[in-house]
């Protein structure tokens, strides 16, 4: 049986190039409970599908902030 997922939209400031975008993507990829994500340089955002039993939007934002970017839940 699959865990129920939810979506969250995060503001991610400080991304200036594709390398920055890749760093955010790699951070999300490493998080347990994150299923899918789309990171956008153009809108300075990340849309994330996650399993609420395993991780919260605040924890996702914190991980991105720890990677060197300003992240917050929209």
N, C-alpha and C positions, 0 to 999 in steps of 0.2 A: 504494500500500500504506500502511496506517495504522500509526503507531507504537503499540507496546504501552503501555497505561496501567496505573497502579497507583493505589490509594487510600491516603490517610493521614488521620488524625484529629488535629487540633491543639487544644490548650487556648488560648483567647484571653481573657485577663483585661483588664479596663479598659473593656469595652463597657457603656455605661449606657443607651443609647437607640437609636432607629432610625437616627439620624444616624451614630452610632458604627458600627453594623452596616453601613451603606452605605459608610462609609470603608473598612472591611475588605473588603467585596465589590469596591469599585473597585480596591483594591490587588491583590486576586487576579486580577481581570479584566485588569489590565495586565501580568501576568507571562507571559512566553513559556513554554509547556509546561504551563500550567494549562488543563485542558479544561472541567471543571465544578466547582462548589463549592456548598455549602450552609452558610450562617453562621447560628448560633443564639444569640440573646441569652439564652434560657432556660437553656441548658446551657453557656454561655460556651465555645463550640467552633466549629470549622470543619471540615467534611468536604470533602476536596479530591481530585479525580481529576486526575492529572498524568502527564506523559510523563517517565519516569526518565532518558532520554537527554538531556533538555533542562533539567531542574531537579530538585533534591532537596527532601525535606521540610524539611531544615534551612534551605535557601535560602528556602523559602516562609515559614517561621516568622520568619526574619530580616527579610524584607520587611514582614511585619505588625508586627514590633517597631519597625522604622524608621518606620512610619506612626503610632506613638504608643501601641501596645498591647503587653502582655506576652504573647508567643506561644511555645509549646513543643510539640514532638511528644509525643503521648500514648503 
